[in-house]
Amino acid sequence: MAATRPDTGGQATAPADGTTAETAEQDAEGRPTDTAEDTPARPDTDGAAAPAAASGPAEAGAGPEGPGEAGAGDTAAPAAGGSRRRRRVAAAVSVFGELLITAGLVLGLFVVYSLWWTNIVANQEANRDSDAVRDQWATTDDDGGGDTAPPPEFDPQDGIGFLHVPAMTDDVILVKEGIGLDVLNGGVAGYYDTPVESAMPWDEEGNFSLAAHRDGHGAKFHGIHHIEEGDPIVFETNNTWYVYRAFAVLPETSRFNTAVLEPIPEESGATEAGRYITLTTCTPVFTSEHRYVVWGELERTERVDADRTPPEELRAAD
């Protein structure tokens, strides 16, 4: 018996699975159903179409002309400029630091040269000249003159004698003519020939005035500040020991103060003619701003014997 279909009132009803009546009839007649080619493709969120659609706004923002990319460029440009400035500052600081180090090394080498090497060179020169003077003395006949007779056959440029000041130094200091650097840089003391001409120890009166370096170039008067009133100052010539006694000290005076060199050095307290000795050098140490002055007065003289026996003041200091 044939099955009867329910009456739908003349209206087609859609199958429960969502197919149309035509599709159902075609299925019933055995014809193939519509394929994917006949139906529009649904958007596939896993396919390429979805990313393309989704990436539109993002790419617009990230692309070269999108607002997002323009913002990143504005931030990157100042950052790059700041980095370059920091590199330039760092390079400048590095160069400046290297210059400071170099300047420090140069200054250090100059100090070493001034305070150490010049002493070595000057002392070597002074030793050679001192030996030459003593050799000359050894070959010179003593004329038997007294304490007012000059050393026989002496050249003041070679040296006129030796200064001994135990309170100041253990060195025996050769004394030459002049106070120029060409003289004093040789590690010796020089007697003034200008602006006030010095007297000689063998003169009957006057001021035997001397100068020497206090630092560098032998620094023969470096310890002048150790001299006190009453300390002996001895000058040795070929035939005579001149023994002076310190009686006044002037720790600081102008380098232009030539009154300290006068035949009667009134600043020392001297009021009458005599046989004086004056030692001068720069002060403070390592400067030449002022002068340090020590005055002495001749106490006695002694004849040099064959053994050149020093006066008792020098023997006591040994």
QUITA-V383540 format. One record per pair of residues at least 24 apart in sequence whose C-alpha atoms are under 6 Angstrom apart, sorted by the first residue. I is the first residue (numbers start at 0). J is the second residue. D is the distance in Angstrom with one decimal. If there is no record, write none. Layout:
I|J|D, I|J|D
//
This chain:
113|215|5.5, 114|215|4.6, 117|215|5.8, 117|216|4.8, 118|215|5.5, 118|216|4.5, 118|217|4.2, 121|185|4.7, 121|186|4.5, 121|216|5.2, 121|217|5.4, 122|186|5.4, 122|217|5.6, 124|185|6.0, 125|185|6.0, 125|186|5.4, 146|201|5.9, 147|201|4.1, 147|202|5.9, 148|201|6.0, 150|237|5.8, 160|235|5.4, 160|236|4.6, 161|234|5.7, 161|235|5.0, 162|233|6.0, 162|234|4.6, 163|233|5.0, 164|232|5.0, 166|225|6.0, 166|226|5.4, 167|222|4.7, 167|223|5.3, 167|225|5.7, 167|226|6.0, 183|211|6.0, 184|216|5.0, 186|216|5.4, 186|217|4.4, 204|273|5.0, 204|274|4.7, 205|262|4.6, 205|274|5.2, 206|262|4.7, 206|275|4.6, 206|276|5.4, 207|275|6.0, 207|276|4.5, 208|276|5.6, 208|277|4.5, 209|278|5.0, 210|278|6.0, 210|279|4.9, 210|280|5.7, 211|280|5.8, 238|303|5.1, 239|301|5.7, 239|302|4.8, 239|303|5.1, 240|300|5.5, 240|301|5.0, 241|300|4.6, 242|297|5.9, 242|298|5.7, 242|299|5.4, 242|300|5.8, 243|295|5.7, 243|296|5.1, 243|297|4.1, 243|298|5.2, 244|295|5.0, 244|296|5.5, 245|294|5.7, 245|295|3.9, 246|295|5.4, 247|294|5.3, 248|292|5.9, 248|293|4.6, 249|291|6.0, 249|292|5.0, 250|291|4.9, 251|290|5.5, 251|291|5.0, 252|289|5.6, 252|290|5.2, 253|289|5.0, 254|289|5.0, 254|290|5.3
//
